[in-house]
Amino acid sequence: MTSGAATSSDFDSRVTRKTLQPILTLGPGRHDVRVQVKWEDHLTTARLFGIFRSGATRRLDVQVARARGNVTLSWK
């Protein structure tokens, strides 16, 4: 996927210990990433950008603090 919105059906996902590990293929350049997390009657959104080099691999770490409704994004 190189642009546009990704949904859960767009992911090659593996669930391990309550961890969702979607794999996306992005072209080189700047990409803005927005993650929406929904549970029960809550919906929260976080955004982060990254500059991707051709052939490079990056991992997006998503931390969800459901008690406070916070989502934190970082590149690993």
mmCIF file of the N, C-alpha and C atoms, coordinates in Angstrom:
data_MODEL
# 
_entry.id   MODEL 
# 
loop_
_atom_site.group_PDB 
_atom_site.id 
_atom_site.type_symbol 
_atom_site.label_atom_id 
_atom_site.label_alt_id 
_atom_site.label_comp_id 
_atom_site.label_asym_id 
_atom_site.label_entity_id 
_atom_site.label_seq_id 
_atom_site.pdbx_PDB_ins_code 
_atom_site.Cartn_x 
_atom_site.Cartn_y 
_atom_site.Cartn_z 
_atom_site.occupancy 
_atom_site.B_iso_or_equiv 
_atom_site.pdbx_formal_charge 
_atom_site.auth_seq_id 
_atom_site.auth_comp_id 
_atom_site.auth_asym_id 
_atom_site.auth_atom_id 
_atom_site.pdbx_PDB_model_num 
ATOM 1   N N  . MET A 1 1  ? 0.846   -1.162  0.000  1.00 0.00 ? 1  MET A N  1 
ATOM 2   C CA . MET A 1 1  ? 0.000   0.000   0.000  1.00 0.00 ? 1  MET A CA 1 
ATOM 3   C C  . MET A 1 1  ? 0.898   1.234   0.000  1.00 0.00 ? 1  MET A C  1 
ATOM 4   N N  . THR A 1 2  ? 0.710   2.138   -0.914 1.00 0.00 ? 2  THR A N  1 
ATOM 5   C CA . THR A 1 2  ? 1.594   3.290   -1.004 1.00 0.00 ? 2  THR A CA 1 
ATOM 6   C C  . THR A 1 2  ? 0.938   4.581   -0.542 1.00 0.00 ? 2  THR A C  1 
ATOM 7   N N  . SER A 1 3  ? -0.368  4.662   -0.525 1.00 0.00 ? 3  SER A N  1 
ATOM 8   C CA . SER A 1 3  ? -1.025  5.874   -0.049 1.00 0.00 ? 3  SER A CA 1 
ATOM 9   C C  . SER A 1 3  ? -2.462  5.561   0.287  1.00 0.00 ? 3  SER A C  1 
ATOM 10  N N  . GLY A 1 4  ? -3.149  6.543   0.866  1.00 0.00 ? 4  GLY A N  1 
ATOM 11  C CA . GLY A 1 4  ? -4.553  6.353   1.191  1.00 0.00 ? 4  GLY A CA 1 
ATOM 12  C C  . GLY A 1 4  ? -4.730  5.755   2.564  1.00 0.00 ? 4  GLY A C  1 
ATOM 13  N N  . ALA A 1 5  ? -5.964  5.450   2.891  1.00 0.00 ? 5  ALA A N  1 
ATOM 14  C CA . ALA A 1 5  ? -6.281  4.915   4.205  1.00 0.00 ? 5  ALA A CA 1 
ATOM 15  C C  . ALA A 1 5  ? -6.139  3.405   4.222  1.00 0.00 ? 5  ALA A C  1 
ATOM 16  N N  . ALA A 1 6  ? -5.574  2.900   5.296  1.00 0.00 ? 6  ALA A N  1 
ATOM 17  C CA . ALA A 1 6  ? -5.456  1.457   5.489  1.00 0.00 ? 6  ALA A CA 1 
ATOM 18  C C  . ALA A 1 6  ? -6.450  1.045   6.564  1.00 0.00 ? 6  ALA A C  1 
ATOM 19  N N  . THR A 1 7  ? -7.116  -0.039  6.358  1.00 0.00 ? 7  THR A N  1 
ATOM 20  C CA . THR A 1 7  ? -8.025  -0.571  7.362  1.00 0.00 ? 7  THR A CA 1 
ATOM 21  C C  . THR A 1 7  ? -7.527  -1.944  7.785  1.00 0.00 ? 7  THR A C  1 
ATOM 22  N N  . SER A 1 8  ? -8.163  -2.518  8.787  1.00 0.00 ? 8  SER A N  1 
ATOM 23  C CA . SER A 1 8  ? -7.702  -3.805  9.283  1.00 0.00 ? 8  SER A CA 1 
ATOM 24  C C  . SER A 1 8  ? -7.691  -4.860  8.185  1.00 0.00 ? 8  SER A C  1 
ATOM 25  N N  . SER A 1 9  ? -8.527  -4.725  7.181  1.00 0.00 ? 9  SER A N  1 
ATOM 26  C CA . SER A 1 9  ? -8.535  -5.701  6.093  1.00 0.00 ? 9  SER A CA 1 
ATOM 27  C C  . SER A 1 9  ? -7.339  -5.523  5.166  1.00 0.00 ? 9  SER A C  1 
ATOM 28  N N  . ASP A 1 10 ? -6.614  -4.390  5.264  1.00 0.00 ? 10 ASP A N  1 
ATOM 29  C CA . ASP A 1 10 ? -5.438  -4.138  4.444  1.00 0.00 ? 10 ASP A CA 1 
ATOM 30  C C  . ASP A 1 10 ? -4.170  -4.757  5.039  1.00 0.00 ? 10 ASP A C  1 
ATOM 31  N N  . PHE A 1 11 ? -4.237  -5.237  6.264  1.00 0.00 ? 11 PHE A N  1 
ATOM 32  C CA . PHE A 1 11 ? -3.059  -5.694  6.972  1.00 0.00 ? 11 PHE A CA 1 
ATOM 33  C C  . PHE A 1 11 ? -2.835  -7.187  6.835  1.00 0.00 ? 11 PHE A C  1 
ATOM 34  N N  . ASP A 1 12 ? -1.574  -7.554  6.773  1.00 0.00 ? 12 ASP A N  1 
ATOM 35  C CA . ASP A 1 12 ? -1.166  -8.934  7.015  1.00 0.00 ? 12 ASP A CA 1 
ATOM 36  C C  . ASP A 1 12 ? -0.877  -8.959  8.507  1.00 0.00 ? 12 ASP A C  1 
ATOM 37  N N  . SER A 1 13 ? -1.807  -9.419  9.305  1.00 0.00 ? 13 SER A N  1 
ATOM 38  C CA . SER A 1 13 ? -1.723  -9.267  10.755 1.00 0.00 ? 13 SER A CA 1 
ATOM 39  C C  . SER A 1 13 ? -1.441  -10.579 11.454 1.00 0.00 ? 13 SER A C  1 
ATOM 40  N N  . ARG A 1 14 ? -0.613  -10.475 12.468 1.00 0.00 ? 14 ARG A N  1 
ATOM 41  C CA . ARG A 1 14 ? -0.360  -11.591 13.367 1.00 0.00 ? 14 ARG A CA 1 
ATOM 42  C C  . ARG A 1 14 ? -0.640  -11.094 14.771 1.00 0.00 ? 14 ARG A C  1 
ATOM 43  N N  . VAL A 1 15 ? -1.448  -11.801 15.508 1.00 0.00 ? 15 VAL A N  1 
ATOM 44  C CA . VAL A 1 15 ? -1.765  -11.398 16.876 1.00 0.00 ? 15 VAL A CA 1 
ATOM 45  C C  . VAL A 1 15 ? -0.991  -12.303 17.819 1.00 0.00 ? 15 VAL A C  1 
ATOM 46  N N  . THR A 1 16 ? -0.124  -11.690 18.619 1.00 0.00 ? 16 THR A N  1 
ATOM 47  C CA . THR A 1 16 ? 0.691   -12.420 19.568 1.00 0.00 ? 16 THR A CA 1 
ATOM 48  C C  . THR A 1 16 ? 0.692   -11.659 20.886 1.00 0.00 ? 16 THR A C  1 
ATOM 49  N N  . ARG A 1 17 ? 0.236   -12.300 21.935 1.00 0.00 ? 17 ARG A N  1 
ATOM 50  C CA . ARG A 1 17 ? 0.195   -11.648 23.250 1.00 0.00 ? 17 ARG A CA 1 
ATOM 51  C C  . ARG A 1 17 ? -0.472  -10.287 23.184 1.00 0.00 ? 17 ARG A C  1 
ATOM 52  N N  . LYS A 1 18 ? -1.604  -10.252 22.561 1.00 0.00 ? 18 LYS A N  1 
ATOM 53  C CA . LYS A 1 18 ? -2.397  -9.029  22.409 1.00 0.00 ? 18 LYS A CA 1 
ATOM 54  C C  . LYS A 1 18 ? -1.652  -7.950  21.632 1.00 0.00 ? 18 LYS A C  1 
ATOM 55  N N  . THR A 1 19 ? -0.747  -8.354  20.753 1.00 0.00 ? 19 THR A N  1 
ATOM 56  C CA . THR A 1 19 ? 0.008   -7.425  19.934 1.00 0.00 ? 19 THR A CA 1 
ATOM 57  C C  . THR A 1 19 ? -0.380  -7.636  18.476 1.00 0.00 ? 19 THR A C  1 
ATOM 58  N N  . LEU A 1 20 ? -0.816  -6.573  17.823 1.00 0.00 ? 20 LEU A N  1 
ATOM 59  C CA . LEU A 1 20 ? -1.151  -6.620  16.406 1.00 0.00 ? 20 LEU A CA 1 
ATOM 60  C C  . LEU A 1 20 ? 0.067   -6.153  15.634 1.00 0.00 ? 20 LEU A C  1 
ATOM 61  N N  . GLN A 1 21 ? 0.527   -6.955  14.689 1.00 0.00 ? 21 GLN A N  1 
ATOM 62  C CA . GLN A 1 21 ? 1.726   -6.619  13.938 1.00 0.00 ? 21 GLN A CA 1 
ATOM 63  C C  . GLN A 1 21 ? 1.405   -6.552  12.453 1.00 0.00 ? 21 GLN A C  1 
ATOM 64  N N  . PRO A 1 22 ? 0.739   -5.471  12.024 1.00 0.00 ? 22 PRO A N  1 
ATOM 65  C CA . PRO A 1 22 ? 0.444   -5.345  10.592 1.00 0.00 ? 22 PRO A CA 1 
ATOM 66  C C  . PRO A 1 22 ? 1.716   -5.041  9.802  1.00 0.00 ? 22 PRO A C  1 
ATOM 67  N N  . ILE A 1 23 ? 1.763   -5.527  8.583  1.00 0.00 ? 23 ILE A N  1 
ATOM 68  C CA . ILE A 1 23 ? 2.912   -5.283  7.705  1.00 0.00 ? 23 ILE A CA 1 
ATOM 69  C C  . ILE A 1 23 ? 2.415   -4.483  6.500  1.00 0.00 ? 23 ILE A C  1 
ATOM 70  N N  . LEU A 1 24 ? 2.970   -3.296  6.315  1.00 0.00 ? 24 LEU A N  1 
ATOM 71  C CA . LEU A 1 24 ? 2.615   -2.435  5.188  1.00 0.00 ? 24 LEU A CA 1 
ATOM 72  C C  . LEU A 1 24 ? 3.858   -2.160  4.366  1.00 0.00 ? 24 LEU A C  1 
ATOM 73  N N  . THR A 1 25 ? 3.701   -2.074  3.071  1.00 0.00 ? 25 THR A N  1 
ATOM 74  C CA . THR A 1 25 ? 4.793   -1.705  2.185  1.00 0.00 ? 25 THR A CA 1 
ATOM 75  C C  . THR A 1 25 ? 4.548   -0.283  1.712  1.00 0.00 ? 25 THR A C  1 
ATOM 76  N N  . LEU A 1 26 ? 5.502   0.605   2.004  1.00 0.00 ? 26 LEU A N  1 
ATOM 77  C CA . LEU A 1 26 ? 5.397   2.011   1.611  1.00 0.00 ? 26 LEU A CA 1 
ATOM 78  C C  . LEU A 1 26 ? 6.536   2.369   0.684  1.00 0.00 ? 26 LEU A C  1 
ATOM 79  N N  . GLY A 1 27 ? 6.274   3.259   -0.240 1.00 0.00 ? 27 GLY A N  1 
ATOM 80  C CA . GLY A 1 27 ? 7.316   3.763   -1.118 1.00 0.00 ? 27 GLY A CA 1 
ATOM 81  C C  . GLY A 1 27 ? 8.213   4.730   -0.368 1.00 0.00 ? 27 GLY A C  1 
ATOM 82  N N  . PRO A 1 28 ? 9.379   5.060   -0.936 1.00 0.00 ? 28 PRO A N  1 
ATOM 83  C CA . PRO A 1 28 ? 10.278  6.008   -0.277 1.00 0.00 ? 28 PRO A CA 1 
ATOM 84  C C  . PRO A 1 28 ? 9.658   7.396   -0.227 1.00 0.00 ? 28 PRO A C  1 
ATOM 85  N N  . GLY A 1 29 ? 10.118  8.186   0.758  1.00 0.00 ? 29 GLY A N  1 
ATOM 86  C CA . GLY A 1 29 ? 9.636   9.555   0.922  1.00 0.00 ? 29 GLY A CA 1 
ATOM 87  C C  . GLY A 1 29 ? 8.964   9.746   2.270  1.00 0.00 ? 29 GLY A C  1 
ATOM 88  N N  . ARG A 1 30 ? 8.346   10.889  2.436  1.00 0.00 ? 30 ARG A N  1 
ATOM 89  C CA . ARG A 1 30 ? 7.675   11.228  3.697  1.00 0.00 ? 30 ARG A CA 1 
ATOM 90  C C  . ARG A 1 30 ? 6.271   10.632  3.700  1.00 0.00 ? 30 ARG A C  1 
ATOM 91  N N  . HIS A 1 31 ? 5.915   10.031  4.819  1.00 0.00 ? 31 HIS A N  1 
ATOM 92  C CA . HIS A 1 31 ? 4.577   9.478   4.999  1.00 0.00 ? 31 HIS A CA 1 
ATOM 93  C C  . HIS A 1 31 ? 4.035   9.902   6.358  1.00 0.00 ? 31 HIS A C  1 
ATOM 94  N N  . ASP A 1 32 ? 2.808   10.383  6.370  1.00 0.00 ? 32 ASP A N  1 
ATOM 95  C CA . ASP A 1 32 ? 2.111   10.677  7.611  1.00 0.00 ? 32 ASP A CA 1 
ATOM 96  C C  . ASP A 1 32 ? 1.287   9.451   7.975  1.00 0.00 ? 32 ASP A C  1 
ATOM 97  N N  . VAL A 1 33 ? 1.457   8.987   9.204  1.00 0.00 ? 33 VAL A N  1 
ATOM 98  C CA . VAL A 1 33 ? 0.772   7.783   9.668  1.00 0.00 ? 33 VAL A CA 1 
ATOM 99  C C  . VAL A 1 33 ? -0.234  8.188   10.733 1.00 0.00 ? 33 VAL A C  1 
ATOM 100 N N  . ARG A 1 34 ? -1.465  7.750   10.560 1.00 0.00 ? 34 ARG A N  1 
ATOM 101 C CA . ARG A 1 34 ? -2.510  8.010   11.546 1.00 0.00 ? 34 ARG A CA 1 
ATOM 102 C C  . ARG A 1 34 ? -3.069  6.667   11.992 1.00 0.00 ? 34 ARG A C  1 
ATOM 103 N N  . VAL A 1 35 ? -3.132  6.491   13.295 1.00 0.00 ? 35 VAL A N  1 
ATOM 104 C CA . VAL A 1 35 ? -3.650  5.251   13.871 1.00 0.00 ? 35 VAL A CA 1 
ATOM 105 C C  . VAL A 1 35 ? -4.888  5.591   14.682 1.00 0.00 ? 35 VAL A C  1 
ATOM 106 N N  . GLN A 1 36 ? -5.985  4.906   14.386 1.00 0.00 ? 36 GLN A N  1 
ATOM 107 C CA . GLN A 1 36 ? -7.204  5.045   15.169 1.00 0.00 ? 36 GLN A CA 1 
ATOM 108 C C  . GLN A 1 36 ? -7.431  3.747   15.920 1.00 0.00 ? 36 GLN A C  1 
ATOM 109 N N  . VAL A 1 37 ? -7.688  3.878   17.207 1.00 0.00 ? 37 VAL A N  1 
ATOM 110 C CA . VAL A 1 37 ? -7.949  2.716   18.050 1.00 0.00 ? 37 VAL A CA 1 
ATOM 111 C C  . VAL A 1 37 ? -9.351  2.866   18.620 1.00 0.00 ? 37 VAL A C  1 
ATOM 112 N N  . LYS A 1 38 ? -10.156 1.812   18.460 1.00 0.00 ? 38 LYS A N  1 
ATOM 113 C CA . LYS A 1 38 ? -11.520 1.841   18.960 1.00 0.00 ? 38 LYS A CA 1 
ATOM 114 C C  . LYS A 1 38 ? -11.738 0.644   19.876 1.00 0.00 ? 38 LYS A C  1 
ATOM 115 N N  . TRP A 1 39 ? -12.306 0.891   21.032 1.00 0.00 ? 39 TRP A N  1 
ATOM 116 C CA . TRP A 1 39 ? -12.707 -0.168  21.939 1.00 0.00 ? 39 TRP A CA 1 
ATOM 117 C C  . TRP A 1 39 ? -13.949 0.306   22.675 1.00 0.00 ? 39 TRP A C  1 
ATOM 118 N N  . GLU A 1 40 ? -14.845 -0.610  22.890 1.00 0.00 ? 40 GLU A N  1 
ATOM 119 C CA . GLU A 1 40 ? -16.129 -0.314  23.521 1.00 0.00 ? 40 GLU A CA 1 
ATOM 120 C C  . GLU A 1 40 ? -16.723 0.943   22.895 1.00 0.00 ? 40 GLU A C  1 
ATOM 121 N N  . ASP A 1 41 ? -16.929 2.000   23.683 1.00 0.00 ? 41 ASP A N  1 
ATOM 122 C CA . ASP A 1 41 ? -17.501 3.235   23.134 1.00 0.00 ? 41 ASP A CA 1 
ATOM 123 C C  . ASP A 1 41 ? -16.457 4.342   22.989 1.00 0.00 ? 41 ASP A C  1 
ATOM 124 N N  . HIS A 1 42 ? -15.177 3.977   22.945 1.00 0.00 ? 42 HIS A N  1 
ATOM 125 C CA . HIS A 1 42 ? -14.078 4.946   22.841 1.00 0.00 ? 42 HIS A CA 1 
ATOM 126 C C  . HIS A 1 42 ? -13.431 4.878   21.458 1.00 0.00 ? 42 HIS A C  1 
ATOM 127 N N  . LEU A 1 43 ? -13.015 6.034   20.962 1.00 0.00 ? 43 LEU A N  1 
ATOM 128 C CA . LEU A 1 43 ? -12.254 6.135   19.718 1.00 0.00 ? 43 LEU A CA 1 
ATOM 129 C C  . LEU A 1 43 ? -11.191 7.196   19.930 1.00 0.00 ? 43 LEU A C  1 
ATOM 130 N N  . THR A 1 44 ? -9.938  6.852   19.681 1.00 0.00 ? 44 THR A N  1 
ATOM 131 C CA . THR A 1 44 ? -8.851  7.816   19.832 1.00 0.00 ? 44 THR A CA 1 
ATOM 132 C C  . THR A 1 44 ? -7.906  7.694   18.640 1.00 0.00 ? 44 THR A C  1 
ATOM 133 N N  . THR A 1 45 ? -7.268  8.802   18.299 1.00 0.00 ? 45 THR A N  1 
ATOM 134 C CA . THR A 1 45 ? -6.412  8.882   17.121 1.00 0.00 ? 45 THR A CA 1 
ATOM 135 C C  . THR A 1 45 ? -5.054  9.468   17.493 1.00 0.00 ? 45 THR A C  1 
ATOM 136 N N  . ALA A 1 46 ? -3.992  8.945   16.890 1.00 0.00 ? 46 ALA A N  1 
ATOM 137 C CA . ALA A 1 46 ? -2.650  9.500   17.051 1.00 0.00 ? 46 ALA A CA 1 
ATOM 138 C C  . ALA A 1 46 ? -2.012  9.589   15.667 1.00 0.00 ? 46 ALA A C  1 
ATOM 139 N N  . ARG A 1 47 ? -1.114  10.580  15.491 1.00 0.00 ? 47 ARG A N  1 
ATOM 140 C CA . ARG A 1 47 ? -0.440  10.779  14.200 1.00 0.00 ? 47 ARG A CA 1 
ATOM 141 C C  . ARG A 1 47 ? 1.055   10.893  14.404 1.00 0.00 ? 47 ARG A C  1 
ATOM 142 N N  . LEU A 1 48 ? 1.805   10.440  13.379 1.00 0.00 ? 48 LEU A N  1 
ATOM 143 C CA . LEU A 1 48 ? 3.259   10.512  13.390 1.00 0.00 ? 48 LEU A CA 1 
ATOM 144 C C  . LEU A 1 48 ? 3.722   10.501  11.942 1.00 0.00 ? 48 LEU A C  1 
ATOM 145 N N  . PHE A 1 49 ? 4.812   11.187  11.633 1.00 0.00 ? 49 PHE A N  1 
ATOM 146 C CA . PHE A 1 49 ? 5.333   11.126  10.270 1.00 0.00 ? 49 PHE A CA 1 
ATOM 147 C C  . PHE A 1 49 ? 6.704   10.470  10.280 1.00 0.00 ? 49 PHE A C  1 
ATOM 148 N N  . GLY A 1 50 ? 7.086   9.974   9.127  1.00 0.00 ? 50 GLY A N  1 
ATOM 149 C CA . GLY A 1 50 ? 8.403   9.373   8.973  1.00 0.00 ? 50 GLY A CA 1 
ATOM 150 C C  . GLY A 1 50 ? 8.881   9.560   7.555  1.00 0.00 ? 50 GLY A C  1 
ATOM 151 N N  . ILE A 1 51 ? 10.191  9.629   7.388  1.00 0.00 ? 51 ILE A N  1 
ATOM 152 C CA . ILE A 1 51 ? 10.799  9.725   6.068  1.00 0.00 ? 51 ILE A CA 1 
ATOM 153 C C  . ILE A 1 51 ? 11.437  8.367   5.786  1.00 0.00 ? 51 ILE A C  1 
ATOM 154 N N  . PHE A 1 52 ? 10.962  7.723   4.740  1.00 0.00 ? 52 PHE A N  1 
ATOM 155 C CA . PHE A 1 52 ? 11.368  6.361   4.428  1.00 0.00 ? 52 PHE A CA 1 
ATOM 156 C C  . PHE A 1 52 ? 12.353  6.349   3.265  1.00 0.00 ? 52 PHE A C  1 
ATOM 157 N N  . ARG A 1 53 ? 13.415  5.569   3.413  1.00 0.00 ? 53 ARG A N  1 
ATOM 158 C CA . ARG A 1 53 ? 14.392  5.367   2.345  1.00 0.00 ? 53 ARG A CA 1 
ATOM 159 C C  . ARG A 1 53 ? 14.028  4.107   1.582  1.00 0.00 ? 53 ARG A C  1 
ATOM 160 N N  . SER A 1 54 ? 14.402  4.050   0.346  1.00 0.00 ? 54 SER A N  1 
ATOM 161 C CA . SER A 1 54 ? 14.130  2.877   -0.482 1.00 0.00 ? 54 SER A CA 1 
ATOM 162 C C  . SER A 1 54 ? 14.789  1.640   0.125  1.00 0.00 ? 54 SER A C  1 
ATOM 163 N N  . GLY A 1 55 ? 14.017  0.577   0.298  1.00 0.00 ? 55 GLY A N  1 
ATOM 164 C CA . GLY A 1 55 ? 14.534  -0.680  0.822  1.00 0.00 ? 55 GLY A CA 1 
ATOM 165 C C  . GLY A 1 55 ? 14.683  -0.739  2.330  1.00 0.00 ? 55 GLY A C  1 
ATOM 166 N N  . ALA A 1 56 ? 14.431  0.357   3.031  1.00 0.00 ? 56 ALA A N  1 
ATOM 167 C CA . ALA A 1 56 ? 14.588  0.380   4.485  1.00 0.00 ? 56 ALA A CA 1 
ATOM 168 C C  . ALA A 1 56 ? 13.351  -0.206  5.169  1.00 0.00 ? 56 ALA A C  1 
ATOM 169 N N  . THR A 1 57 ? 13.551  -0.731  6.359  1.00 0.00 ? 57 THR A N  1 
ATOM 170 C CA . THR A 1 57 ? 12.461  -1.263  7.160  1.00 0.00 ? 57 THR A CA 1 
ATOM 171 C C  . THR A 1 57 ? 12.364  -0.463  8.449  1.00 0.00 ? 57 THR A C  1 
ATOM 172 N N  . ARG A 1 58 ? 11.150  -0.076  8.818  1.00 0.00 ? 58 ARG A N  1 
ATOM 173 C CA . ARG A 1 58 ? 10.918  0.629   10.073 1.00 0.00 ? 58 ARG A CA 1 
ATOM 174 C C  . ARG A 1 58 ? 9.758   -0.033  10.779 1.00 0.00 ? 58 ARG A C  1 
ATOM 175 N N  . ARG A 1 59 ? 9.771   0.052   12.097 1.00 0.00 ? 59 ARG A N  1 
ATOM 176 C CA . ARG A 1 59 ? 8.701   -0.537  12.894 1.00 0.00 ? 59 ARG A CA 1 
ATOM 177 C C  . ARG A 1 59 ? 7.996   0.567   13.670 1.00 0.00 ? 59 ARG A C  1 
ATOM 178 N N  . LEU A 1 60 ? 6.696   0.609   13.551 1.00 0.00 ? 60 LEU A N  1 
ATOM 179 C CA . LEU A 1 60 ? 5.880   1.577   14.277 1.00 0.00 ? 60 LEU A CA 1 
ATOM 180 C C  . LEU A 1 60 ? 5.419   0.933   15.572 1.00 0.00 ? 60 LEU A C  1 
ATOM 181 N N  . ASP A 1 61 ? 5.773   1.546   16.689 1.00 0.00 ? 61 ASP A N  1 
ATOM 182 C CA . ASP A 1 61 ? 5.361   1.052   17.996 1.00 0.00 ? 61 ASP A CA 1 
ATOM 183 C C  . ASP A 1 61 ? 4.131   1.843   18.427 1.00 0.00 ? 61 ASP A C  1 
ATOM 184 N N  . VAL A 1 62 ? 3.058   1.153   18.761 1.00 0.00 ? 62 VAL A N  1 
ATOM 185 C CA . VAL A 1 62 ? 1.812   1.777   19.190 1.00 0.00 ? 62 VAL A CA 1 
ATOM 186 C C  . VAL A 1 62 ? 1.527   1.332   20.618 1.00 0.00 ? 62 VAL A C  1 
ATOM 187 N N  . GLN A 1 63 ? 1.486   2.292   21.527 1.00 0.00 ? 63 GLN A N  1 
ATOM 188 C CA . GLN A 1 63 ? 1.160   2.020   22.925 1.00 0.00 ? 63 GLN A CA 1 
ATOM 189 C C  . GLN A 1 63 ? -0.236  2.557   23.197 1.00 0.00 ? 63 GLN A C  1 
ATOM 190 N N  . VAL A 1 64 ? -1.085  1.732   23.785 1.00 0.00 ? 64 VAL A N  1 
ATOM 191 C CA . VAL A 1 64 ? -2.463  2.140   24.088 1.00 0.00 ? 64 VAL A CA 1 
ATOM 192 C C  . VAL A 1 64 ? -2.665  2.071   25.594 1.00 0.00 ? 64 VAL A C  1 
ATOM 193 N N  . ALA A 1 65 ? -2.994  3.220   26.178 1.00 0.00 ? 65 ALA A N  1 
ATOM 194 C CA . ALA A 1 65 ? -3.345  3.286   27.600 1.00 0.00 ? 65 ALA A CA 1 
ATOM 195 C C  . ALA A 1 65 ? -4.862  3.445   27.672 1.00 0.00 ? 65 ALA A C  1 
ATOM 196 N N  . ARG A 1 66 ? -5.553  2.330   27.695 1.00 0.00 ? 66 ARG A N  1 
ATOM 197 C CA . ARG A 1 66 ? -7.018  2.359   27.622 1.00 0.00 ? 66 ARG A CA 1 
ATOM 198 C C  . ARG A 1 66 ? -7.649  3.088   28.801 1.00 0.00 ? 66 ARG A C  1 
ATOM 199 N N  . ALA A 1 67 ? -7.030  3.018   29.958 1.00 0.00 ? 67 ALA A N  1 
ATOM 200 C CA . ALA A 1 67 ? -7.610  3.671   31.136 1.00 0.00 ? 67 ALA A CA 1 
ATOM 201 C C  . ALA A 1 67 ? -7.721  5.183   30.934 1.00 0.00 ? 67 ALA A C  1 
ATOM 202 N N  . ARG A 1 68 ? -6.733  5.764   30.259 1.00 0.00 ? 68 ARG A N  1 
ATOM 203 C CA . ARG A 1 68 ? -6.747  7.211   30.013 1.00 0.00 ? 68 ARG A CA 1 
ATOM 204 C C  . ARG A 1 68 ? -7.169  7.563   28.597 1.00 0.00 ? 68 ARG A C  1 
ATOM 205 N N  . GLY A 1 69 ? -7.262  6.561   27.732 1.00 0.00 ? 69 GLY A N  1 
ATOM 206 C CA . GLY A 1 69 ? -7.654  6.810   26.352 1.00 0.00 ? 69 GLY A CA 1 
ATOM 207 C C  . GLY A 1 69 ? -6.535  7.366   25.494 1.00 0.00 ? 69 GLY A C  1 
ATOM 208 N N  . ASN A 1 70 ? -5.286  7.162   25.903 1.00 0.00 ? 70 ASN A N  1 
ATOM 209 C CA . ASN A 1 70 ? -4.137  7.690   25.171 1.00 0.00 ? 70 ASN A CA 1 
ATOM 210 C C  . ASN A 1 70 ? -3.565  6.663   24.209 1.00 0.00 ? 70 ASN A C  1 
ATOM 211 N N  . VAL A 1 71 ? -3.138  7.139   23.038 1.00 0.00 ? 71 VAL A N  1 
ATOM 212 C CA . VAL A 1 71 ? -2.396  6.326   22.086 1.00 0.00 ? 71 VAL A CA 1 
ATOM 213 C C  . VAL A 1 71 ? -1.100  7.053   21.796 1.00 0.00 ? 71 VAL A C  1 
ATOM 214 N N  . THR A 1 72 ? 0.038   6.370   21.939 1.00 0.00 ? 72 THR A N  1 
ATOM 215 C CA . THR A 1 72 ? 1.346   6.949   21.693 1.00 0.00 ? 72 THR A CA 1 
ATOM 216 C C  . THR A 1 72 ? 2.023   6.188   20.559 1.00 0.00 ? 72 THR A C  1 
ATOM 217 N N  . LEU A 1 73 ? 2.566   6.928   19.593 1.00 0.00 ? 73 LEU A N  1 
ATOM 218 C CA . LEU A 1 73 ? 3.253   6.333   18.445 1.00 0.00 ? 73 LEU A CA 1 
ATOM 219 C C  . LEU A 1 73 ? 4.730   6.684   18.485 1.00 0.00 ? 73 LEU A C  1 
ATOM 220 N N  . SER A 1 74 ? 5.585   5.737   18.084 1.00 0.00 ? 74 SER A N  1 
ATOM 221 C CA . SER A 1 74 ? 7.012   6.022   17.956 1.00 0.00 ? 74 SER A CA 1 
ATOM 222 C C  . SER A 1 74 ? 7.611   5.053   16.958 1.00 0.00 ? 74 SER A C  1 
ATOM 223 N N  . TRP A 1 75 ? 8.702   5.475   16.307 1.00 0.00 ? 75 TRP A N  1 
ATOM 224 C CA . TRP A 1 75 ? 9.431   4.620   15.377 1.00 0.00 ? 75 TRP A CA 1 
ATOM 225 C C  . TRP A 1 75 ? 10.502  3.869   16.134 1.00 0.00 ? 75 TRP A C  1 
ATOM 226 N N  . LYS A 1 76 ? 10.641  2.594   15.867 1.00 0.00 ? 76 LYS A N  1 
ATOM 227 C CA . LYS A 1 76 ? 11.660  1.749   16.512 1.00 0.00 ? 76 LYS A CA 1 
ATOM 228 C C  . LYS A 1 76 ? 12.602  1.234   15.461 1.00 0.00 ? 76 LYS A C  1 
# 
